[in-house]
Structures are given as C-alpha cells and as structure tokens.
Amino acid sequence: MCKDGDVQKAHPVEANGMGGRGNRGNYGDIFDHHFVEFTYADGTKMYSQSRHQPGTWDAVSEFVHGSKGSRGVATGGGPNLESGNPYVQEHVDLIKAITSGDKLNEGWFGAISSMTAVMGRMATYSGLVVKWDDAIAKGPQESPERIAWDAAPRHVPGPDGFYPFPIPGQYKP
C-alpha cells in the first residue's frame, strides 16, 4: 500500500487530532490550528499540521511514517515527483495531459483527499478518534439545506457579531 515509489491508494481508517482557536477575532467558525494523526490499514501514519495565525510560522505540511522510513510529503515530495513539490506536480501532470492529449482523471484522489481533510477536521473539532466508516455513514451535514447562490449558510454570526465555533468535548462528529 505505501511502498517506496507507490502512491498511497487507500484512505485512512481513522483520525485523531487536536486544534483550536488562538485568535478570537471574527474569522468565521473554524479553528486556526490543527494537528491530525491519520492511521492507514497497514499501520502507516500520516501527520498533518496547519496553523494560520498572524505573526507566527504558519504552514500546512504532511509527514508520512511507515515501515520504510519517513517522508515529508508537502516539503520534499516523493520519489516520483519531477518537480519535488506535490503542489507544483499536480500542475505538471495537468499540463502534460493537455499537451499530449491524454485523459487525466484525478477524481478518486480528489474525493479521498477531501474526505480525509473533513475527517481530520471532525477529529480536531471533537477531540475524539474518528473512524472513516463512521465519518462516511454518520458525519454531520455541513452544507446548506438548499444548494443555491442565495441559500442561507449553516453557520451565521451570533448577536455579538461572532461566529459560533466548535469546542472539543462538546462537538459531536
């Protein structure tokens, strides 16, 4: 599954994380820092961290630890990356596909990546270990009741002008 040179083609089976809001400013209903440990079925661990706070080292990075060692995903990339940077590589792959006429379908990876991020957020917001199957089957509804440009969002500012935000131990994933 996570052998040298192979792309991780599975989703994590669970996420355990922590995070919070260090800046009480009116920045919506999200945390400004997260750290998540994702565990895959073969025991591989991926650690993802992010912080977005003024005046700090604000970064988003992932590190994978498996039986063959460790690798910084966002900073160093993998052995198959021509660019050395996965954020640049996705553009390299797209441009190659366009210029060669090949079809590039990254839909599965996009869906797995998006759900992995959602599961990580559920873990940091709740302070609980979140299982993939539970997140898929019982995860909270975050989109508006009605999908339209004029639809009301799920979260709006309170009377004080601030958005409510999740509190670990109270938020239920």
Contact map, one row per residue, 1 for C-alpha under 8 A:
11100111110000000000000000000000000000000100000000000000000000000000000000000000000000000000000000000000000000000000000000000000000000000000000000000000000000000000000000000
11110111100000000000000000000000000000000001000000000000000000000100000000000000000000000000000000000000000000000000000000000000000000000000000000000000000000000000000000000
11111100000000000000000000000000000000000000000000000000000000000001000000000000000000000000000000000000000000000000000000000000000000000000000000000000000000000000000000000
01111100000000000000000000000000000000000000000000000000000000000001000000000010000000000000000000000000000000000000000000000000000000000000000000000000000000000000000000000
00111110000000000000000000000000000000000000000000000000000000000000000000000111000000000000000000000000000000000000000000000000000000000000000000000000000000000000000000000
11111111000000000000000000000000000000000000000000000000000000000000000000000000000000000000000000000000000000000000000000000000000000000000000000000000000000000000000000000
11001111100000000000000000000000000000000000000000000000000000000000000000000000000000000000000000000000000000000000000000000000000000000000000000000000000000000000000000000
11000111111000000000000000000000000000000000000000000000000000000000000000000000000000000000000000000000000000000000000000000000000000000000000000000000000000000000000000000
11000011111000000000000000000000000000000000000000000000000000000000000000000000000000000000000000000000000000000000000000000000000000000000000000000000000000000000000000000
10000001111100000000000000000000000000010000000000000000000000000000000000000000000000000000000000000000000000000000000000000000000000000000000000000000000000000000000000000
00000001111110000000000000000000000000010000000000000000000000000000000000000000000000000000000000000000000000010001000000000000000000000000000000000000000000000000000000000
00000000011111100000000000000000000001111000000000000000000000000000000000000000000000000000000000000000000000000001000000000000000100000000000000000000000000000000000000000
00000000001111100000000000000000000001111000000000000000000000000000000000000000000000000000000000000000000000000000000000000000001110000000000000000000000000000000000000000
00000000000111110000000000000000000001110000000000000000000000000000000000000000000000000000000000000000000000000000000000000000111100000000000000000000000000000000000000000
00000000000111111000000000000000000111100000000000000000000000000000000000000000000000000000000000000000000000000000001100100000111100000000000000000000000000000000000000000
00000000000001111100000000000000000111000000000000000000000000000000000000000000000000000000000000000000000000000000000100110011110000000000000000000000000000000000000000000
00000000000000111110000000000000011110000000000000000000000000000000000000000000000000000000000000000000000000000000000110110011100000000000000000000000000000000000000000000
00000000000000011111000000000000011100000000000000000000000000000000000000000000000000000000000000000000000000000000000000111010000000000000000000000000000000000000000000000
00000000000000001111100000000011111000000000000000000000000000000000000000000000000000000000000000000000000000000000000000011000000000000000000000000000000000000000000000000
00000000000000000111110000000011110000000000000000000000000000000000000000000000000000000000000000000000000000000000000000011000000000000000000000000000000000000000000000000
00000000000000000011111100000111100000000000000000000000000000000000000000000000000000000000000000000000000000000000000000000000000000000000000000000000000000000000000000000
00000000000000000001111100000001100000000000000000001000000000000000000000000000000000000000000000000000000000000000000000000000000000000000000000000000000000000000000000000
00000000000000000000111110000001000000000000000000001000000000000000000000000000000000000000000000000000000000000000000000000000000000000000000000000000000000000000000000000
00000000000000000000111111100000000000000000000000000000000000000000000000000000000000000000000000000000000000000000000000000000000000000000000000000000000000000000000000000
00000000000000000000001111100000000000000000000000000000000000000000000000000000000000000000000000000000000000000000000000000000000000000000000000000000000000000100000000000
00000000000000000000000111110000000000000000000000000000000000000000000000000000000000000000000000000000000000000000000000000000000000000000000000000000000000001110000000000
00000000000000000000000111111100000000000000000000000000000000000000000000000000000000000000000000000000000000000000000000000000000000000000000000000000000000000010000000000
00000000000000000000000001111100000000000000000000000000000000000000000000000000000000000000000000000000000000000000000000000000000000000000000000000000000010000111100000000
00000000000000000000000000111110000000000000000000000000000000000000000000000000000000000000000000000000000000000000000000000000000000000000000000000000001000000011110000000
00000000000000000000100000111111000000000000000000000000000000000000000000000000000000000000000000000000000000000000000000000000000000000000000000000000000000000000110000000
00000000000000000011100000001111110000000000000000000000000000000000000000000000000000000000000000000000000000000000000000001000000000000000000000000000000000000000100000000
00000000000000000011111000000111110000000000000001111000000000000000000000000000000000000000000000000000000000000000000000000000000000000000000000000000000000000000000000000
00000000000000000011110000000011111000000000000011111000000000000000000000000000000000000000000000000000000000000000000000000000000000000000000000000000000000000000000000000
00000000000000001111000000000011111100000000000111100000000000000000000000000000000000000000000000000000000000000000000010010000000000000000000000000000000000000000000000000
00000000000000001110000000000000111110000000001111000000000000000000000000000000000000000000000000000000000000000000000000010000000000000000000000000000000000000000000000000
00000000000000111100000000000000011111000000001110000000000000000000000000000000000000000000000000000000000000000000000100110000000000000000000000000000000000000000000000000
00000000000000111000000000000000001111100000111100000000000000000000000000000000000000000000000000000000000000000000000000000000000000000000000000000000000000000000000000000
00000000000111110000000000000000000111110000111100000000000000000000000000000000000000000000000000000000000000000000000100000000000000000000000000000000000000000000000000000
00000000000111100000000000000000000011111011110000000000000000000000000000000000000000000000000000000000000000000000000000000000000000000000000000000000000000000000000000000
00000000011111000000000000000000000001111111100000000000000000000000000000000000000000000000000000000000000000000000000000000000000000000000000000000000000000000000000000000
00000000000110000000000000000000000000111111000000000000000000000000000000000000000000000000000000000000000000000000000000000000000000000000000000000000000000000000000000000
10000000000000000000000000000000000000011111000000000000000000000000000000000000000000000000000000000000000000000000000000000000000000000000000000000000000000000000000000000
00000000000000000000000000000000000000111111100000000000000000000100000000000000000000000000000000000000000000000000000000000000000000000000000000000000000000000000000000000
01000000000000000000000000000000000000111111110000000000000000011110000000000000000000000000000000000000000000000000000000000000000000000000000000000000000000000000000000000
00000000000000000000000000000000000011110011111000000000000000011100000000000000000000000000000000000000000000000000000000000000000000000000000000000000000000000000000000000
00000000000000000000000000000000000011100001111100000000000001111000000000000000000000000000000000000000000000000000000000000000000000000000000000000000000000000000000000000
00000000000000000000000000000000001111000000111110000000000001110000000000000000000000000000000000000000000000000000000000000000000000000000000000000000000000000000000000000
00000000000000000000000000000000011111000000011111000000000111100000000000000000000000000000000000000000000000000000000000000000000000000000000000000000000000000000000000000
00000000000000000000000000000000111100000000001111100000001111000000000000000000000000000000000000000000000000000000000000000000000000000000000000000000000000000000000000000
00000000000000000000000000000001111000000000000111110000011110000000000000000000000000000000000000000000000000000000000000000000000000000000000000000000000000000000000000000
00000000000000000000000000000001110000000000000011111000111100000000000000000000000000000000000000000000000000000000000000000000000000000000000000000000000000000000000000000
00000000000000000000000000000001100000000000000001111101011000000000000000000000000000000000000000000000000000000000000000000000000000000000000000000000000000000000000000000
00000000000000000000011000000001100000000000000000111111110000000000000000000000000000000000000000000000000000000000000000000000000000000000000000000000000000000000000000000
00000000000000000000000000000000000000000000000000011111010000000000000000000000000000000000000000000000000000000000000000000000000000000000000000000000000000000000000000000
00000000000000000000000000000000000000000000000000001111100000000000000000000000000000000000000000000000000000000000000000000000000000000000000000000000000000000000000000000
00000000000000000000000000000000000000000000000000011111110000000000000000000000000000000000000000000000000000000000000000000000000000000000000000000000000000000000000000000
00000000000000000000000000000000000000000000000000101011111000000000000000000000000000000000000000000000000000000000000000000000000000000000000000000000000000000000000000000
00000000000000000000000000000000000000000000000001111101111100000000000000000000000000000000000000000000000000000000000000000000000000000000000000000000000000000000000000000
00000000000000000000000000000000000000000000000011110000111110000000000000000000000000000000000000000000000000000000000000000000000000000000000000000000000000000000000000000
00000000000000000000000000000000000000000000000111100000011111000000000001000000000000000000000000000000000000000000000000000000000000000000000000000000000000000000000000000
00000000000000000000000000000000000000000000000111000000001111100000000111100000000000000000000000000000000000000000000000000000000000000000000000000000000000000000000000000
00000000000000000000000000000000000000000000011110000000000111110000000111000000000000000000000000000000000000000000000000000000000000000000000000000000000000000000000000000
00000000000000000000000000000000000000000000011100000000000011111000011111000000000000000000000000000000000000000000000000000000000000000000000000000000000000000000000000000
00000000000000000000000000000000000000000001111000000000000001111100011110000000000000000000000000000000000000000000000000000000000000000000000000000000000000000000000000000
00000000000000000000000000000000000000000001110000000000000000111111111000000000000000000000000000000000000000000000000000000000000000000000000000000000000000000000000000000
01000000000000000000000000000000000000000011100000000000000000011111110000000000000000000000000000000000000000000000000000000000000000000000000000000000000000000000000000000
00000000000000000000000000000000000000000001000000000000000000001111100000000000000000000000000000000000000000000000000000000000000000000000000000000000000000000000000000000
00110000000000000000000000000000000000000000000000000000000000001111110000000000000000000000000000000000000000000000000000000000000000000000000000000000000000000000000000000
00000000000000000000000000000000000000000000000000000000000000001111111000000000000000000000000000000000000000000000000000000000000000000000000000000000000000000000000000000
00000000000000000000000000000000000000000000000000000000000000111101111100000000000000000000000000000000000000000000000000000000000000000000000000000000000000000000000000000
00000000000000000000000000000000000000000000000000000000000000111000111110011100000000000000000000000000000000000000000000000000000000000000000000000000000000000000000000000
00000000000000000000000000000000000000000000000000000000000011110000011111111000000000000000000000000000000000000000000000000000000000000000000000000000000000000000000000000
00000000000000000000000000000000000000000000000000000000000011110000001111111100000001000000000000000000000000000000000000000000000000000000000000000000000000000000000000000
00000000000000000000000000000000000000000000000000000000000111100000000111111000000011100000000000000000000000000000000000000000000000000000000000000000000000000000000000000
00000000000000000000000000000000000000000000000000000000000010000000000111111000000010000000000000000000000000000000000000000000000000000000000000000000000000000000000000000
00000000000000000000000000000000000000000000000000000000000000000000001111111100000110000000000000000000000000000000000000000000000000000000000000000000000000000000000000000
00000000000000000000000000000000000000000000000000000000000000000000001111111110100111000000000000000000000000000000000000000000000000000000000000000000000000000000000000000
00001000000000000000000000000000000000000000000000000000000000000000001010011111100100000000000000000000000000000000000000000000000000000000000000000000000000000000000000000
00011000000000000000000000000000000000000000000000000000000000000000000000001111100000000000000000000000000000000000000000000000000000000000000000000000000000000000000000000
00001000000000000000000000000000000000000000000000000000000000000000000000000111110000000000000000000000000000000000000000000000000000000000000000000000000000000000000000000
00000000000000000000000000000000000000000000000000000000000000000000000000001111111111001000000000000000000000000000000000000000000000000000000000000000000000000000000000000
00000000000000000000000000000000000000000000000000000000000000000000000000000001111100001000000000000000000000000000000000000000000000000000000000000000000000000000000000000
00000000000000000000000000000000000000000000000000000000000000000000000000000000111111011001000000000000000000000000000000000000000000000000000000000000000000000000000000000
00000000000000000000000000000000000000000000000000000000000000000000000000011100111111011000000000000000000000000000000000000000000000000000000000000000000000000000000000000
00000000000000000000000000000000000000000000000000000000000000000000000001111000101111111000000000000000000000000000000000000000000000000000000000000000000000000000000000000
00000000000000000000000000000000000000000000000000000000000000000000000011001000101111111100000000000000000000000000000000000000000000000000000000000000000000000000000000000
00000000000000000000000000000000000000000000000000000000000000000000000001000000000011111110000000000000000000000000000000000000000000000000000000000000000000000000000000000
00000000000000000000000000000000000000000000000000000000000000000000000000000000001111111111000000000000000000000000000000000000000000000000000000000000000000000000000000000
00000000000000000000000000000000000000000000000000000000000000000000000000000000111111111111100000000000000000000000000000000000000000000000000000000000000000000000000000000
00000000000000000000000000000000000000000000000000000000000000000000000000000000000001111111110000000000000000000000000000000000000000000000000000000000000000000000000000000
00000000000000000000000000000000000000000000000000000000000000000000000000000000000000111111111000000000000000000000000000000000000000000000000000000000000000000000000000000
00000000000000000000000000000000000000000000000000000000000000000000000000000000001000011111111100000000000000000000000000000000000000000000000000000000000000000000000000000
00000000000000000000000000000000000000000000000000000000000000000000000000000000000000001111111110000000000000000000000000000000000000000000000000000000000000000000000000000
00000000000000000000000000000000000000000000000000000000000000000000000000000000000000000111111111000001000000000000000000000000000000000000000000000000000000000000000000000
00000000000000000000000000000000000000000000000000000000000000000000000000000000000000000011111111100000000000000000000000000000000000000000000000000000000000000000000000000
00000000000000000000000000000000000000000000000000000000000000000000000000000000000000000001111111110000000000000000000000000000000000000000000000000000000000000000000000000
00000000000000000000000000000000000000000000000000000000000000000000000000000000000000000000111111111111000000000000000000000000000000000000000000000000000000000000000000000
00000000000000000000000000000000000000000000000000000000000000000000000000000000000000000000011111111110000000000000000000000000000000000000000000000000000000000000000000000
00000000000000000000000000000000000000000000000000000000000000000000000000000000000000000000001111111100000000000000000000000000000000000000000000000000000000000000000000000
00000000000000000000000000000000000000000000000000000000000000000000000000000000000000000000000111111100000000000000000000000000000000000000000000000000000000000000000000000
00000000000000000000000000000000000000000000000000000000000000000000000000000000000000000000000011111110000000000000000000000000000000000000000000000000000000000000000000000
00000000000000000000000000000000000000000000000000000000000000000000000000000000000000000000000011111111000000000000000000000000000000000000000000000000000000000000000000000
00000000000000000000000000000000000000000000000000000000000000000000000000000000000000000000000011001111100000000000000000000000000000000000000000000000000000000000000000000
00000000000000000000000000000000000000000000000000000000000000000000000000000000000000000000010010000111110000000000000000000000000000000000000000000000000000000000000000000
00000000000000000000000000000000000000000000000000000000000000000000000000000000000000000000000000000011111100000000000000000000000000000000000000000000000000000000000000000
00000000000000000000000000000000000000000000000000000000000000000000000000000000000000000000000000000001111111000000000000000000000000000000000000000000000000000000000000000
00000000000000000000000000000000000000000000000000000000000000000000000000000000000000000000000000000000111111100000000000000000000000000000000000000000000000000000000000000
00000000000000000000000000000000000000000000000000000000000000000000000000000000000000000000000000000000111111110000000000000000000000000000000000000000000000000000000000000
00000000000000000000000000000000000000000000000000000000000000000000000000000000000000000000000000000000011111111000000000000000000000000000000000000000000000000000000000000
00000000000000000000000000000000000000000000000000000000000000000000000000000000000000000000000000000000011111111100000000000000000000000000000000000000000000000000000000000
00000000000000000000000000000000000000000000000000000000000000000000000000000000000000000000000000000000001111111110000000000000000000000000000000000000000000000000000000000
00000000001000000000000000000000000000000000000000000000000000000000000000000000000000000000000000000000000111111111000000000000000000000000000000000000000000000000000000000
00000000000000000000000000000000000000000000000000000000000000000000000000000000000000000000000000000000000011111111100000000000000000000000000000000000000000000000000000000
00000000000000000000000000000000000000000000000000000000000000000000000000000000000000000000000000000000000001111111110000000000000000000000000000000000000000000000000000000
00000000000000000000000000000000000000000000000000000000000000000000000000000000000000000000000000000000000000111111111000000000000000000000000000000000000000000000000000000
00000000001100000000000000000000000000000000000000000000000000000000000000000000000000000000000000000000000000011111111100000000000000000000000000000000000000000000000000000
00000000000000000000000000000000000000000000000000000000000000000000000000000000000000000000000000000000000000001111111110000000000000000000000000000000000000000000000000000
00000000000000000000000000000000000000000000000000000000000000000000000000000000000000000000000000000000000000000111111111000000000000000000000000000000000000000000000000000
00000000000000100000000000000000000000000000000000000000000000000000000000000000000000000000000000000000000000000011111111100000010100100000000000000000000000000000000000000
00000000000000111000000000000000000101000000000000000000000000000000000000000000000000000000000000000000000000000001111111110000010000000000000000000000000000000000000000000
00000000000000001000000000000000010000000000000000000000000000000000000000000000000000000000000000000000000000000000111111111000000000000000000000000000000000000000000000000
00000000000000000000000000000000000000000000000000000000000000000000000000000000000000000000000000000000000000000000011111111100010000000000000000000000000000000000000000001
00000000000000111100000000000000000100000000000000000000000000000000000000000000000000000000000000000000000000000000001111111111110000000000000000000000000000000000000000001
00000000000000011111000000000000011100000000000000000000000000000000000000000000000000000000000000000000000000000000000111111111000000000000000000000000000000000000000100000
00000000000000000111000000000010000000000000000000000000000000000000000000000000000000000000000000000000000000000000000011111110000000000000000000000000000000000000011100101
00000000000000000000000000000000000000000000000000000000000000000000000000000000000000000000000000000000000000000000000001111111000000000000000000000000000000000000011111111
00000000000000011100000000000000000000000000000000000000000000000000000000000000000000000000000000000000000000000000000000111111100000000000000000000000000000000000000110000
00000000000000011000000000000000000000000000000000000000000000000000000000000000000000000000000000000000000000000000000000110111110000000000000000000000000000000000000010000
00000000000001111000000000000000000000000000000000000000000000000000000000000000000000000000000000000000000000000000000000100011111000000000000000000000000000000000000000000
00000000000001110000000000000000000000000000000000000000000000000000000000000000000000000000000000000000000000000000001101100001111101100000000000000000000000000000000000001
00000000000011100000000000000000000000000000000000000000000000000000000000000000000000000000000000000000000000000000000000000000111111100000000000000000000000000000000000000
00000000000111100000000000000000000000000000000000000000000000000000000000000000000000000000000000000000000000000000001000000000011111110000000000000000000000000000000000000
00000000000010000000000000000000000000000000000000000000000000000000000000000000000000000000000000000000000000000000000000000000001111111000000000000000000000000000000000000
00000000000000000000000000000000000000000000000000000000000000000000000000000000000000000000000000000000000000000000000000000000011111111110000000000000000000000000000000000
00000000000000000000000000000000000000000000000000000000000000000000000000000000000000000000000000000000000000000000001000000000011111111110000000000000000000000000000000001
00000000000000000000000000000000000000000000000000000000000000000000000000000000000000000000000000000000000000000000000000000000000111111110000000000000000000000000000000000
00000000000000000000000000000000000000000000000000000000000000000000000000000000000000000000000000000000000000000000000000000000000011111110000000000000000000000000000000000
00000000000000000000000000000000000000000000000000000000000000000000000000000000000000000000000000000000000000000000000000000000000001111111000000000000000000000000000000001
00000000000000000000000000000000000000000000000000000000000000000000000000000000000000000000000000000000000000000000000000000000000001111111100000000000000000000000000000001
00000000000000000000000000000000000000000000000000000000000000000000000000000000000000000000000000000000000000000000000000000000000000000111110000000000000000000000000000001
00000000000000000000000000000000000000000000000000000000000000000000000000000000000000000000000000000000000000000000000000000000000000000011111000000000000000000000000000000
00000000000000000000000000000000000000000000000000000000000000000000000000000000000000000000000000000000000000000000000000000000000000000001111100000000010000000000000000000
00000000000000000000000000000000000000000000000000000000000000000000000000000000000000000000000000000000000000000000000000000000000000000000111110100000110000000000000000000
00000000000000000000000000000000000000000000000000000000000000000000000000000000000000000000000000000000000000000000000000000000000000000000011111100011110000000000000000000
00000000000000000000000000000000000000000000000000000000000000000000000000000000000000000000000000000000000000000000000000000000000000000000001111100011010000000000000000000
00000000000000000000000000000000000000000000000000000000000000000000000000000000000000000000000000000000000000000000000000000000000000000000000111110011000000000000000000000
00000000000000000000000000000000000000000000000000000000000000000000000000000000000000000000000000000000000000000000000000000000000000000000001111111010000000000000000000000
00000000000000000000000000000000000000000000000000000000000000000000000000000000000000000000000000000000000000000000000000000000000000000000000001111110000000000000000000000
00000000000000000000000000000000000000000000000000000000000000000000000000000000000000000000000000000000000000000000000000000000000000000000000000111110000000000000000000000
00000000000000000000000000000000000000000000000000000000000000000000000000000000000000000000000000000000000000000000000000000000000000000000000000011111000000000000000000000
00000000000000000000000000000000000000000000000000000000000000000000000000000000000000000000000000000000000000000000000000000000000000000000000111111111100000000000000000000
00000000000000000000000000000000000000000000000000000000000000000000000000000000000000000000000000000000000000000000000000000000000000000000000111000111110000000000000000000
00000000000000000000000000000000000000000000000000000000000000000000000000000000000000000000000000000000000000000000000000000000000000000000001100000011111100000000000000000
00000000000000000000000000000000000000000000000000000000000000000000000000000000000000000000000000000000000000000000000000000000000000000000011110000001111100000000000000000
00000000000000000000000000001000000000000000000000000000000000000000000000000000000000000000000000000000000000000000000000000000000000000000000000000000111110000011000000000
00000000000000000000000000000000000000000000000000000000000000000000000000000000000000000000000000000000000000000000000000000000000000000000000000000000111111000011000000000
00000000000000000000000000010000000000000000000000000000000000000000000000000000000000000000000000000000000000000000000000000000000000000000000000000000001111111111000000000
00000000000000000000000000000000000000000000000000000000000000000000000000000000000000000000000000000000000000000000000000000000000000000000000000000000000111111111000000000
00000000000000000000000000000000000000000000000000000000000000000000000000000000000000000000000000000000000000000000000000000000000000000000000000000000000011111100000000000
00000000000000000000000000000000000000000000000000000000000000000000000000000000000000000000000000000000000000000000000000000000000000000000000000000000000011111100000000000
00000000000000000000000001000000000000000000000000000000000000000000000000000000000000000000000000000000000000000000000000000000000000000000000000000000000011111110000000000
00000000000000000000000011010000000000000000000000000000000000000000000000000000000000000000000000000000000000000000000000000000000000000000000000000000000011111111000000000
00000000000000000000000001111000000000000000000000000000000000000000000000000000000000000000000000000000000000000000000000000000000000000000000000000000001111001111100000000
00000000000000000000000000011000000000000000000000000000000000000000000000000000000000000000000000000000000000000000000000000000000000000000000000000000001111000111110000000
00000000000000000000000000011110000000000000000000000000000000000000000000000000000000000000000000000000000000000000000000000000000000000000000000000000000000000011111000000
00000000000000000000000000001100000000000000000000000000000000000000000000000000000000000000000000000000000000000000000000001100000000000000000000000000000000000001111101100
00000000000000000000000000000000000000000000000000000000000000000000000000000000000000000000000000000000000000000000000000001100000000000000000000000000000000000000111111100
00000000000000000000000000000000000000000000000000000000000000000000000000000000000000000000000000000000000000000000000000011110000000000000000000000000000000000000011111100
00000000000000000000000000000000000000000000000000000000000000000000000000000000000000000000000000000000000000000000000000000111000000000000000000000000000000000000001111110
00000000000000000000000000000000000000000000000000000000000000000000000000000000000000000000000000000000000000000000000000000100000000000000000000000000000000000000011111110
00000000000000000000000000000000000000000000000000000000000000000000000000000000000000000000000000000000000000000000000000001100000000000000000000000000000000000000011111111
00000000000000000000000000000000000000000000000000000000000000000000000000000000000000000000000000000000000000000000000000000100000000000000000000000000000000000000000011111
00000000000000000000000000000000000000000000000000000000000000000000000000000000000000000000000000000000000000000000000001101100010000100111000000000000000000000000000000111
